[in-house]
Amino acid sequence: MIQIHTLVGLTLSLFFTEWFGLYPGGIIVPVYLSLYVEQPLRIVGTLMISLATLALYRLLNRAVILYGRRRFIMLILIGSILNFSWTFFSGALFSEALLLQGIGWVIPGLMANAYERQGIGKTFLAMAIVTLSTFFSIRIITLLFFS
């Protein structure tokens, strides 16, 4: 079933990007987010980590010239480090914080890369549309073919 979910999500991401010219945070990001629609705090945690990734990148960019592949790799690296740090240290502080942990290691960095390329508002909108489209498409497919 996860293969169908991934195929549907990637297809919707691709079509959305081609039709509207907006990147939904990364082609794979809506697939992962749609897996967690029923756990909204995980999505909130991922959004917080991705915004923190963007903020740290912009601070770092004042001292170091980052563009192209370097920018992309740095955003992925910062996102991964923040996600790991939050997951590792937040559980020790208070157990409810684990509900806000990020999704995946690469997802926050991919989201931050899209924020940097096209802006936060456009990326949020595109991400929400494709994520919810994927979630409901999978629900319909499940009802029609697997119940």
C-alpha contacts under 8 A as a table, 3 or more apart, distances in Angstrom:
res1	aa1	res2	aa2	distance
1	M	4	I	5.24
1	M	5	H	6.29
2	I	5	H	4.90
2	I	6	T	6.08
3	Q	6	T	5.10
3	Q	7	L	6.07
4	I	7	L	5.01
4	I	8	V	6.05
5	H	8	V	5.30
5	H	9	G	6.09
5	H	31	V	7.18
5	H	134	T	7.70
5	H	138	I	6.33
6	T	9	G	5.12
6	T	10	L	5.96
6	T	31	V	5.99
7	L	10	L	5.28
7	L	11	T	6.07
8	V	11	T	5.17
8	V	12	L	6.15
8	V	134	T	6.54
8	V	137	S	7.64
8	V	138	I	7.50
9	G	12	L	5.19
9	G	13	S	6.05
9	G	28	I	7.37
9	G	30	P	6.57
9	G	31	V	4.96
9	G	130	V	7.65
9	G	131	T	7.70
9	G	134	T	5.25
10	L	13	S	5.05
10	L	14	L	6.04
10	L	27	I	6.16
10	L	28	I	6.25
10	L	31	V	6.93
11	T	14	L	5.14
11	T	15	F	6.17
12	L	15	F	5.18
12	L	16	F	5.95
12	L	130	V	6.52
12	L	133	S	7.64
12	L	134	T	6.94
13	S	16	F	5.15
13	S	17	T	6.08
13	S	23	Y	7.93
13	S	24	P	6.77
13	S	27	I	5.52
13	S	28	I	7.64
13	S	30	P	7.26
13	S	130	V	6.21
14	L	17	T	5.19
14	L	18	E	6.19
14	L	27	I	6.74
15	F	18	E	5.07
15	F	19	W	5.90
16	F	19	W	5.20
16	F	20	F	5.79
16	F	21	G	7.30
16	F	22	L	7.12
16	F	23	Y	7.79
16	F	24	P	7.97
16	F	130	V	7.30
17	T	20	F	5.60
17	T	21	G	4.85
17	T	22	L	5.13
17	T	23	Y	5.39
17	T	24	P	7.26
18	E	21	G	5.52
18	E	22	L	7.85
22	L	118	Q	7.76
22	L	122	K	7.10
22	L	123	T	7.16
22	L	126	A	6.36
23	Y	26	G	6.29
23	Y	27	I	7.43
23	Y	114	A	6.73
23	Y	118	Q	7.83
23	Y	123	T	6.50
23	Y	126	A	6.63
23	Y	127	M	7.85
24	P	27	I	6.62
24	P	29	V	7.21
24	P	30	P	6.92
24	P	114	A	7.52
24	P	123	T	5.59
24	P	124	F	7.41
24	P	125	L	7.82
24	P	126	A	4.64
24	P	127	M	4.27
24	P	128	A	7.91
24	P	130	V	6.88
25	G	29	V	5.91
25	G	30	P	7.50
25	G	110	L	6.12
25	G	111	M	4.44
25	G	112	A	7.58
25	G	113	N	7.47
25	G	114	A	5.00
25	G	115	Y	7.35
25	G	123	T	5.86
25	G	124	F	7.73
25	G	126	A	7.60
25	G	127	M	5.99
26	G	29	V	5.20
26	G	30	P	7.63
26	G	110	L	5.67
26	G	111	M	6.43
26	G	114	A	6.76
27	I	30	P	7.05
28	I	31	V	5.40
28	I	32	Y	6.71
29	V	32	Y	5.35
29	V	33	L	6.19
29	V	107	I	6.09
29	V	110	L	7.43
29	V	111	M	7.37
29	V	127	M	7.73
30	P	33	L	4.96
30	P	34	S	5.84
30	P	127	M	6.07
30	P	128	A	7.81
30	P	130	V	5.99
30	P	131	T	4.44
30	P	134	T	7.36
31	V	34	S	5.25
31	V	35	L	6.54
31	V	131	T	6.60
31	V	134	T	6.95
32	Y	35	L	5.26
32	Y	36	Y	6.95
32	Y	103	I	7.35
33	L	36	Y	5.28
33	L	37	V	6.38
33	L	43	I	6.56
33	L	103	I	7.68
33	L	131	T	6.17
34	S	37	V	5.19
34	S	131	T	5.06
34	S	132	L	6.57
34	S	134	T	6.31
34	S	135	F	5.10
35	L	38	E	7.77
35	L	135	F	7.32
36	Y	39	Q	5.05
36	Y	40	P	6.72
36	Y	42	R	6.87
36	Y	43	I	6.81
37	V	40	P	5.66
37	V	43	I	7.38
37	V	132	L	7.98
37	V	135	F	7.42
39	Q	42	R	5.72
39	Q	43	I	7.08
40	P	43	I	5.07
40	P	44	V	6.22
41	L	44	V	4.85
41	L	45	G	5.99
41	L	99	L	5.87
41	L	100	L	5.08
41	L	101	Q	7.87
42	R	45	G	5.02
42	R	46	T	6.18
42	R	99	L	6.05
42	R	100	L	4.89
42	R	101	Q	5.63
42	R	102	G	5.82
42	R	103	I	6.59
43	I	46	T	5.03
43	I	47	L	6.16
43	I	100	L	7.59
43	I	102	G	7.03
43	I	103	I	7.20
44	V	47	L	5.04
44	V	48	M	6.14
44	V	100	L	6.54
45	G	48	M	5.09
45	G	49	I	6.20
45	G	99	L	7.86
45	G	100	L	4.26
45	G	101	Q	5.18
45	G	102	G	5.07
45	G	103	I	7.92
46	T	49	I	5.14
46	T	50	S	6.08
46	T	100	L	7.52
46	T	101	Q	6.74
46	T	102	G	4.11
46	T	103	I	5.80
46	T	107	I	7.75
46	T	108	P	6.06
47	L	50	S	5.07
47	L	51	L	6.16
47	L	102	G	7.86
47	L	108	P	7.12
48	M	51	L	5.20
48	M	52	A	6.15
49	I	52	A	5.02
49	I	53	T	6.02
49	I	79	G	6.78
49	I	82	L	6.56
49	I	83	N	6.45
49	I	102	G	6.85
49	I	108	P	6.12
50	S	53	T	4.90
50	S	54	L	6.29
50	S	79	G	6.42
50	S	108	P	4.30
50	S	109	G	6.22
50	S	111	M	6.03
50	S	112	A	5.25
51	L	54	L	5.06
51	L	55	A	6.24
51	L	112	A	6.53
52	A	55	A	5.01
52	A	56	L	6.15
52	A	82	L	7.98
53	T	56	L	5.27
53	T	57	Y	6.06
53	T	75	L	6.63
53	T	78	I	5.81
53	T	79	G	5.28
53	T	82	L	7.21
53	T	108	P	7.27
53	T	109	G	6.81
53	T	112	A	6.30
54	L	57	Y	5.04
54	L	58	R	6.17
54	L	75	L	7.30
54	L	112	A	5.24
54	L	113	N	7.71
54	L	115	Y	7.54
54	L	116	E	7.28
55	A	58	R	5.20
55	A	59	L	6.37
56	L	59	L	5.09
56	L	60	L	6.12
56	L	78	I	7.67
57	Y	60	L	5.02
57	Y	61	N	5.89
57	Y	74	M	7.48
57	Y	75	L	6.60
57	Y	78	I	7.50
58	R	61	N	4.93
58	R	62	R	6.67
59	L	62	R	5.58
59	L	63	A	7.53
60	L	63	A	5.58
60	L	64	V	6.17
61	N	64	V	5.03
61	N	65	I	5.85
61	N	66	L	6.08
62	R	65	I	7.40
66	L	70	R	5.55
66	L	71	R	4.87
67	Y	70	R	5.55
67	Y	71	R	4.64
67	Y	72	F	7.62
68	G	71	R	5.39
68	G	72	F	6.39
69	R	72	F	5.02
69	R	73	I	6.01
70	R	73	I	5.22
70	R	74	M	5.95
71	R	74	M	5.11
71	R	75	L	6.10
71	R	113	N	7.98
72	F	75	L	5.22
72	F	76	I	6.27
72	F	109	G	7.89
72	F	110	L	7.99
72	F	113	N	6.37
73	I	76	I	5.13
73	I	77	L	6.02
74	M	77	L	4.99
74	M	78	I	5.99
75	L	78	I	5.18
75	L	79	G	5.97
75	L	109	G	4.88
75	L	110	L	7.37
75	L	112	A	6.61
75	L	113	N	6.37
76	I	79	G	5.15
76	I	80	S	6.05
76	I	106	V	5.86
76	I	108	P	7.32
76	I	109	G	4.04
76	I	110	L	6.47
77	L	80	S	5.14
77	L	81	I	6.15
77	L	109	G	7.13
78	I	81	I	5.16
78	I	82	L	6.06
78	I	109	G	6.95
79	G	82	L	5.19
79	G	83	N	5.96
79	G	105	W	7.24
79	G	106	V	6.85
79	G	107	I	7.75
79	G	108	P	5.20
79	G	109	G	4.55
79	G	112	A	7.95
80	S	83	N	5.10
80	S	84	F	6.04
80	S	105	W	4.98
80	S	106	V	6.10
80	S	108	P	7.31
80	S	109	G	6.99
81	I	84	F	5.17
81	I	85	S	5.94
82	L	85	S	5.01
82	L	86	W	5.94
83	N	86	W	5.24
83	N	87	T	6.15
83	N	101	Q	7.29
83	N	102	G	5.90
83	N	105	W	6.66
83	N	108	P	7.71
84	F	87	T	5.21
84	F	88	F	5.94
84	F	105	W	7.63
85	S	88	F	5.11
85	S	89	F	5.86
85	S	90	S	7.89
86	W	89	F	5.46
86	W	90	S	5.40
86	W	101	Q	6.86
87	T	90	S	5.67
87	T	91	G	6.55
87	T	98	L	6.64
87	T	101	Q	5.72
87	T	102	G	7.60
88	F	91	G	6.30
88	F	92	A	7.43
89	F	92	A	5.40
89	F	93	L	6.60
90	S	93	L	5.04
90	S	94	F	6.20
90	S	95	S	7.30
90	S	97	A	5.65
90	S	98	L	6.60
91	G	94	F	5.45
91	G	95	S	4.99
91	G	96	E	7.60
91	G	97	A	6.20
91	G	98	L	5.75
92	A	95	S	7.02
93	L	97	A	7.86
94	F	97	A	5.81
94	F	98	L	7.95
95	S	98	L	5.80
96	E	99	L	5.69
96	E	100	L	7.69
97	A	100	L	5.33
97	A	101	Q	6.95
98	L	101	Q	5.20
102	G	105	W	7.90
102	G	108	P	7.53
103	I	107	I	6.58
103	I	108	P	7.68
104	G	107	I	5.64
104	G	108	P	7.78
105	W	108	P	7.16
106	V	109	G	5.51
106	V	110	L	6.28
107	I	110	L	5.11
107	I	111	M	6.17
108	P	111	M	5.09
108	P	112	A	6.13
109	G	112	A	5.00
109	G	113	N	6.09
110	L	113	N	5.07
110	L	114	A	6.40
111	M	114	A	5.17
111	M	115	Y	6.27
111	M	123	T	7.94
112	A	115	Y	4.93
112	A	116	E	6.20
113	N	116	E	5.17
113	N	117	R	6.25
114	A	117	R	5.02
114	A	118	Q	6.04
114	A	119	G	7.16
114	A	120	I	7.79
114	A	123	T	6.46
115	Y	118	Q	5.61
115	Y	119	G	4.53
115	Y	120	I	4.61
115	Y	123	T	6.04
116	E	119	G	5.80
116	E	120	I	7.50
118	Q	122	K	6.64
118	Q	123	T	6.80
119	G	122	K	5.76
119	G	123	T	6.24
120	I	123	T	5.19
120	I	124	F	6.03
121	G	124	F	5.18
121	G	125	L	6.20
122	K	125	L	5.19
122	K	126	A	6.13
123	T	126	A	5.16
123	T	127	M	5.87
124	F	127	M	5.08
124	F	128	A	6.01
125	L	128	A	5.24
125	L	129	I	6.23
126	A	129	I	5.26
126	A	130	V	6.18
127	M	130	V	5.40
127	M	131	T	5.80
128	A	131	T	5.16
128	A	132	L	6.00
129	I	132	L	5.45
129	I	133	S	6.00
130	V	133	S	4.95
130	V	134	T	5.99
131	T	134	T	5.18
131	T	135	F	6.17
132	L	135	F	4.95
132	L	136	F	6.09
133	S	136	F	5.36
133	S	137	S	5.89
134	T	137	S	5.07
134	T	138	I	6.10
135	F	138	I	5.35
135	F	139	R	6.34
136	F	139	R	4.88
136	F	140	I	6.19
137	S	140	I	5.14
137	S	141	I	6.14
138	I	141	I	5.00
138	I	142	T	5.94
139	R	142	T	5.10
139	R	143	L	6.19
140	I	143	L	5.13
140	I	144	L	6.11
141	I	144	L	5.16
141	I	145	F	5.85
141	I	146	F	7.42
142	T	145	F	5.49
142	T	146	F	4.90
142	T	147	S	6.49
143	L	146	F	5.95
143	L	147	S	5.40
144	L	147	S	6.71
